Amino acid sequence: MTKTIDTSSSVSFAIVAKVKDYFQLMKFTLSFTVVFSCVICYLMAPKVVEYNWLMIILFFIAGLLITGSANAINQAVEKDTDAVMKRTAKRPVASGRMRAEEALYFAAITGVIGVIMMWYFFNLSSALLSAFSLFLYAFIYTPLKKINSIAVLIGGIPGALPCLIGWVAGQDSFSAGGWVLFAIQFLWQFPHFWAIAWVAHNDYSKAGFKLLPNETGPTKFTALQTIMYSALMIPVGLLPAYLNMSGQVSMWILLACNIFMVIQSIRLYKEMTVKAARRVMFSSYIYLPIVLFALLANKIPGA
C-alpha cells in the first residue's frame, strides 16, 4: 500500500514539474504581459461595442499560445547561451530538463493552434499578422541578437505587433488607430529594452548578445538614444487625441507619462549608473498599463 502511494506521489510530482517546465518554456509572465496589451487594443477597437467575455477569453488563449510558441522556439535556439547566463540557466531546455526537440514540438503545436484560433474566431488578417510576428521574433530577431544591435530595431516590430493584431481582430481593418497603438508600443520598447540591456550587460556580453547601440557597452550614446526615443513618444502620444481615440483626461495622462519617461532617460544620461537604468526599466513597466488603460477608458461614457 505504501509503495502504491509513493508511486502515485512520484507520478503527481512529475506531472506538476512538467507543467511548470512548460509554463517556464513559454515564459508565462512575459507572454501574459504581451497578450494583455493585445487584448486591451482589441477592446479599444470601435467595432467592439460590447464585452463578449467568451470572445475575450478565446482571444487571450490564442494570443497566449502564439506568444508562448515564439518564446519556446527562442529557448530551444538559445539553449547554449541561456545556460551561461545566471538569470536564464534554470530554464527547462538550458538546464537539460527538456530536450530542444520537445520544446520545438510544443512550439509547433501551440503556434498552429493559436493562429487557427485567431483566424476561425476573429479574422484572417489578425491570423496572418500573428504568424508573421511569430516568424519575425523566432527566426529573425532571435539569431540576429548575436550579430548586430539592429536586432533591437527588428525585435521592436513583433514586440509592437500585438497592439495592431488586437485592433485588427476587433475592427476587421488596418485603420489608423491600430497603427497609432503600434507606434506607441514600438517606441516604448527602446528605452525599456535598452534599460534592461544596461542592467544585464555583463550577462548578455557573456552570452555574446549585441543589444546596446554601442558595442563597448553602456555609454552616453546609449543614454542619448534612450532620450531620443522617449522624446519621440511625446508627439506620437498626442495622436490618439487627434484621432478622437482619447479624451482630455487620457490625453493629459499620456502626455504626463511620456514626459516622465523623458525625465528618467535624462537622469540616466546624467548619472550613467545601473541604478538609473533600473529606474528607466521600472518606469517603462509602469508606463504601458497606465497608457493603455487610459486609452481604453475613453470608450467609457464620461471618461
Phi, psi and omega per residue, in radians:
M1 nan -0.770 3.139
T2 -1.102 -0.682 -3.141
K3 -1.115 -0.687 3.120
T4 -1.106 -0.761 3.126
I5 -1.106 -0.763 3.132
D6 -1.085 -0.725 3.120
T7 -1.119 -0.767 3.129
S8 -1.088 -0.717 3.131
S9 -1.136 -0.705 3.138
S10 -1.115 -0.727 3.120
V11 -1.127 -0.775 3.132
S12 -1.071 -0.752 3.127
F13 -1.101 -0.716 -3.134
A14 -1.125 -0.694 3.126
I15 -1.141 -0.804 3.127
V16 -1.059 -0.753 -3.141
A17 -1.111 -0.703 3.137
K18 -1.164 -0.727 3.099
V19 -1.079 -0.738 3.101
K20 -1.065 -0.695 3.118
D21 -1.103 -0.718 3.132
Y22 -1.172 -0.651 3.070
F23 -1.107 -0.715 3.125
Q24 -1.226 -0.619 3.130
L25 -1.081 -0.703 -3.127
M26 -1.532 0.078 -3.119
K27 0.861 1.138 -2.947
F28 -0.957 -0.774 -3.108
T29 -1.100 -0.799 3.101
L30 -1.117 -0.775 3.136
S31 -1.069 -0.722 3.119
F32 -1.049 -0.744 3.140
T33 -1.108 -0.752 3.134
V34 -1.104 -0.817 -3.099
V35 -1.212 -0.510 3.064
F36 -0.984 -0.858 -3.138
S37 -1.139 -0.604 3.123
C38 -1.110 -0.803 -3.115
V39 -1.170 -0.742 3.132
I40 -1.047 -0.746 3.139
C41 -1.206 -0.561 3.021
Y42 -1.072 -0.780 -3.125
L43 -1.210 -0.416 3.116
M44 -1.278 -0.419 -3.077
A45 -0.995 2.276 -3.092
P46 -0.976 -0.517 -3.122
K47 -1.278 -0.309 3.101
V48 -1.513 1.544 -3.038
V49 -1.644 -0.361 3.092
E50 -2.237 2.553 3.133
Y51 -1.494 1.678 3.061
N52 -1.506 1.781 -2.994
W53 -1.124 -0.521 3.084
L54 -1.119 -0.770 3.129
M55 -1.177 -0.648 3.111
I56 -1.116 -0.753 3.132
I57 -1.149 -0.751 3.106
L58 -1.079 -0.709 3.122
F59 -1.131 -0.732 3.121
F60 -1.097 -0.791 -3.131
I61 -1.090 -0.794 3.133
A62 -1.045 -0.799 3.129
G63 -1.104 -0.695 3.139
L64 -1.143 -0.689 3.128
L65 -1.146 -0.745 -3.120
I66 -1.191 -0.813 3.128
T67 -1.129 -0.727 3.101
G68 -1.091 -0.633 3.093
S69 -1.084 -0.815 3.133
A70 -1.071 -0.718 -3.137
N71 -1.208 -0.590 3.108
A72 -1.168 -0.740 3.084
I73 -1.077 -0.755 3.115
N74 -0.973 -0.774 -3.115
Q75 -1.256 -0.598 3.105
A76 -1.167 -0.722 -3.123
V77 -1.240 -0.651 -3.033
E78 -1.768 0.424 -3.064
K79 -1.028 -0.652 -3.115
D80 -1.271 -0.715 3.121
T81 -1.278 -0.608 3.071
D82 -1.066 -0.612 -3.079
A83 -1.151 -0.439 -3.101
V84 -1.660 -0.100 3.129
M85 -1.773 2.332 -3.050
K86 -1.024 -0.755 -3.045
R87 -1.333 -0.239 -3.102
T88 -2.068 -0.071 -3.035
A89 -1.087 -0.435 -3.095
K90 -1.591 0.085 3.071
R91 -1.111 2.635 -2.987
P92 -1.003 -0.729 -3.120
V93 -1.340 -0.758 -3.127
A94 -1.081 -0.643 -3.102
S95 -1.435 -0.199 3.138
G96 1.600 0.025 3.129
R97 -1.249 -0.366 -3.119
M98 -2.400 2.402 3.098
R99 -1.314 2.626 3.123
A100 -1.049 -0.614 3.137
E101 -1.091 -0.688 3.109
E102 -1.125 -0.715 3.115
A103 -1.100 -0.695 3.141
L104 -1.223 -0.638 3.063
Y105 -1.092 -0.779 3.109
F106 -1.039 -0.777 -3.134
A107 -1.097 -0.732 -3.128
A108 -1.119 -0.787 -3.109
I109 -1.152 -0.875 -3.102
T110 -1.156 -0.685 -3.141
G111 -1.109 -0.815 -3.130
V112 -1.124 -0.806 3.139
I113 -1.072 -0.768 -3.130
G114 -1.075 -0.787 3.139
V115 -1.149 -0.733 3.116
I116 -1.097 -0.723 3.098
M117 -1.075 -0.730 -3.138
M118 -1.086 -0.698 -3.140
W119 -1.259 -0.811 -3.037
Y120 -1.211 -0.781 -3.046
F121 -1.568 -0.346 -3.085
F122 -2.146 -1.622 3.105
N123 -2.758 2.872 -3.093
L124 -1.124 -0.651 -3.106
S125 -1.058 -0.783 3.137
S126 -1.179 -0.577 3.106
A127 -1.172 -0.788 3.137
L128 -1.146 -0.698 3.080
L129 -1.077 -0.715 3.135
S130 -1.108 -0.774 3.134
A131 -1.127 -0.699 3.116
F132 -1.133 -0.726 3.132
S133 -1.099 -0.766 3.112
L134 -1.050 -0.832 -3.133
F135 -1.071 -0.799 -3.088
L136 -1.109 -0.725 -3.128
Y137 -1.224 -0.840 -3.003
A138 -1.348 -0.638 -2.969
F139 -1.961 -0.183 3.081
I140 -1.988 -1.019 -3.110
Y141 -1.088 -0.820 -3.054
T142 -1.012 -0.924 3.120
P143 -1.250 -0.429 -3.094
L144 -1.235 -0.369 -3.106
K145 -1.026 -0.460 -3.129
K146 -1.617 -0.066 -3.051
I147 -1.811 -0.855 -3.045
N148 -2.732 2.617 -3.127
S149 -1.210 -0.129 3.042
I150 -1.102 -0.219 3.073
A151 -0.972 -0.588 -3.140
V152 -1.128 -0.700 3.104
L153 -1.145 -0.802 3.123
I154 -1.119 -0.764 -3.138
G155 -1.148 -0.398 3.106
G156 -1.135 -0.425 -3.129
I157 -1.225 -1.010 3.078
P158 -1.123 -0.420 3.096
G159 -1.197 -0.493 -3.125
A160 -1.766 -0.288 -3.108
L161 -1.040 -0.531 3.090
P162 -0.925 -0.615 3.104
C163 -1.125 -0.787 3.127
L164 -1.195 -0.695 3.114
I165 -1.051 -0.786 3.128
G166 -1.059 -0.787 -3.141
W167 -1.113 -0.816 -3.110
V168 -1.131 -0.671 3.116
A169 -1.094 -0.643 -3.131
G170 -1.503 -0.592 -3.018
Q171 -1.702 -0.305 -3.092
D172 1.102 0.442 3.119
S173 -2.795 2.757 3.075
F174 -1.605 1.093 -3.088
S175 -1.469 2.989 -2.994
A176 -0.995 -0.655 -3.107
G177 -0.995 -0.718 3.130
G178 -1.126 -0.682 -3.139
W179 -1.229 -0.574 3.086
V180 -1.158 -0.764 3.093
L181 -1.096 -0.691 3.067
F182 -1.040 -0.801 -3.102
A183 -1.114 -0.706 3.129
I184 -1.061 -0.856 -3.104
Q185 -1.268 -0.535 3.113
F186 -1.095 -0.868 -3.126
L187 -1.187 -0.645 -3.136
W188 -1.015 -0.568 -3.047
Q189 -1.138 -0.481 -3.053
F190 -1.208 -0.952 3.059
P191 -1.094 -0.619 3.137
H192 -1.100 -0.906 -3.032
F193 -1.311 -0.658 3.126
W194 -1.169 -0.551 3.070
A195 -1.154 -0.727 3.092
I196 -1.109 -0.795 -3.133
A197 -1.109 -0.567 3.099
W198 -1.153 -0.863 -3.111
V199 -1.111 -0.709 -3.067
A200 -1.766 0.443 -3.022
H201 -1.008 -0.761 -3.098
N202 -1.115 -0.750 3.117
D203 -1.112 -0.798 -3.130
Y204 -1.123 -0.697 3.137
S205 -1.122 -0.685 3.112
K206 -1.051 -0.604 -3.120
A207 -1.501 -0.140 3.116
G208 1.530 0.270 3.134
F209 -1.427 2.408 3.112
K210 -2.000 1.603 -2.972
L211 -2.051 -0.301 3.107
L212 -1.579 2.646 -3.123
P213 -1.011 -0.545 3.126
N214 -1.903 2.204 -3.065
E215 -1.178 -0.284 -3.140
T216 -1.377 -0.117 3.112
G217 2.025 -2.848 3.139
P218 -1.084 2.081 -3.113
T219 -2.369 3.060 3.057
K220 -1.050 -0.578 3.134
F221 -1.093 -0.725 3.088
T222 -1.084 -0.777 3.136
A223 -1.110 -0.675 3.098
L224 -1.112 -0.719 3.097
Q225 -1.078 -0.681 3.114
T226 -1.102 -0.740 3.090
I227 -1.101 -0.769 -3.081
M228 -1.051 -0.846 -3.115
Y229 -1.233 -0.580 3.063
S230 -1.128 -0.698 3.119
A231 -1.164 -0.639 3.105
L232 -1.116 -0.444 3.131
M233 -1.170 -0.378 -3.108
I234 -1.177 -0.985 3.125
P235 -1.134 -0.645 3.113
V236 -1.126 -0.615 3.113
G237 -1.173 -0.280 3.094
L238 -1.525 -0.256 -3.112
L239 -1.074 -0.664 3.085
P240 -0.997 -0.638 3.106
A241 -1.175 -0.695 3.110
Y242 -1.087 -0.604 -3.124
L243 -1.644 0.206 -3.126
N244 1.054 0.524 3.069
M245 -1.575 -0.219 -3.133
S246 -2.401 2.588 3.054
G247 -1.554 -2.989 -3.121
Q248 -1.091 -0.783 -3.088
V249 -1.116 -0.859 -3.109
S250 -1.159 -0.552 3.096
M251 -1.099 -0.765 -3.137
W252 -1.225 -0.572 3.080
I253 -1.116 -0.785 3.114
L254 -1.072 -0.769 -3.127
L255 -1.091 -0.773 3.140
A256 -1.101 -0.736 3.140
C257 -1.126 -0.712 -3.127
N258 -1.192 -0.717 3.089
I259 -1.122 -0.688 3.106
F260 -1.047 -0.719 3.108
M261 -1.130 -0.667 3.096
V262 -1.113 -0.768 3.141
I263 -1.055 -0.781 3.133
Q264 -1.114 -0.652 3.120
S265 -1.193 -0.661 3.087
I266 -1.134 -0.694 3.093
R267 -1.079 -0.652 3.087
L268 -1.090 -0.755 3.138
Y269 -1.091 -0.686 -3.116
K270 -1.284 -0.721 -3.003
E271 -1.603 -0.606 3.111
M272 0.937 0.821 -3.120
T273 -2.213 2.803 3.062
V274 -1.108 -0.626 3.123
K275 -1.052 -0.757 3.125
A276 -1.169 -0.645 3.100
A277 -1.127 -0.665 3.104
R278 -1.117 -0.629 3.107
R279 -1.094 -0.745 3.095
V280 -1.096 -0.762 -3.113
M281 -1.065 -0.882 -3.114
F282 -1.218 -0.559 3.063
S283 -1.108 -0.679 3.137
S284 -1.187 -0.601 3.087
Y285 -1.087 -0.706 -3.130
I286 -1.291 -0.644 -3.040
Y287 -0.960 -0.909 -2.955
L288 -1.095 -0.888 3.122
P289 -1.081 -0.643 3.129
I290 -1.098 -0.829 -3.118
V291 -1.107 -0.805 -3.100
L292 -1.166 -0.722 3.107
F293 -1.186 -0.610 3.088
A294 -1.085 -0.739 3.112
L295 -1.221 -0.682 3.105
L296 -1.131 -0.614 -3.123
A297 -1.093 -0.375 -3.139
N298 -1.115 -0.397 3.128
K299 -1.405 -0.185 3.122
I300 -1.515 2.206 -3.133
P301 -0.902 2.276 3.105
G302 1.549 -0.087 -3.131
A303 -1.350 nan nan
